[in-house]
């Protein structure tokens, strides 16, 4: 069973953004599989992957928002900055053996992920679609 079940409801219809969301969900599912397994080394590697994917994803979204003059850029970026700082701090603590990956942490990431998509990314996706960015259907390519 996956920790995050992917569905078309979370698509923002910007292919690159949707693919990155899918990759973050894959990493969170892999982290979930390490819980209670004693696979701390694997969890550390996955946390490094998650941090890198989050950074890359936020850079992608922010570049799109700037290039297409998205009006809610600053508030959207502020949310990105807060979450990225949280991921960086937790990853640093995990890498230094001061923290372990746990269910509460993963639930927090999952809640942020879906709330952010529903509240912010879908609005951004709608705006970008109006600007002609990746409006074609690509749902069949986004499966977990």
Secondary structure as GFF3:
##gff-version 3
##sequence-region A 1 144
A	DSSP	three_ten_helix	8	10	.	.	.	ID=ss1
A	DSSP	alpha_helix	15	34	.	.	.	ID=ss2
A	DSSP	alpha_helix	40	67	.	.	.	ID=ss3
A	DSSP	alpha_helix	73	95	.	.	.	ID=ss4
A	DSSP	alpha_helix	103	116	.	.	.	ID=ss5
A	DSSP	pi_helix	117	121	.	.	.	ID=ss6
A	DSSP	alpha_helix	122	130	.	.	.	ID=ss7
A	DSSP	three_ten_helix	139	141	.	.	.	ID=ss8
###
